[in-house]
Amino acid sequence: MALLCISALLALAVLASCTLPMPVSRPSAALFPILEQGRWDFIDSTGAVIVAPRFAQVQEFSEGLTPVRESGHYGFMNGTGRLVLAQAYGYASPFYHRLTSLTTFKS
């Protein structure tokens, strides 16, 4: 029993000493989602509109990108409002430690 407890504590100590990878990038300024006339958009900390309202759904920025949905398809937008991954997915989640979850449409 004592050996099992020591092994568990050692495993916890090893895990605690591991560092998680840093995000690849972060937007230089915070962007905030807003809803105008049924469409989502982003503004910066001064209230300036970054992209004209056009998205049906948006999610939080993570690692410099945010999933956005338009016409039933998800893609990724960067902090300047440019689509950097085409809207071709059924669902997309925000990046977390350089990984995301995507759902594709069946052919």
Secondary structure by P-SEA (a helix, b strand, c coil): caaaaaaaaaaaaaaaacccccccccccbbbbbbbcccccccccccccccccccccbbbbbcccbbbbbcccbbbbbcccccccccccccccccccccbbbbbbbcc
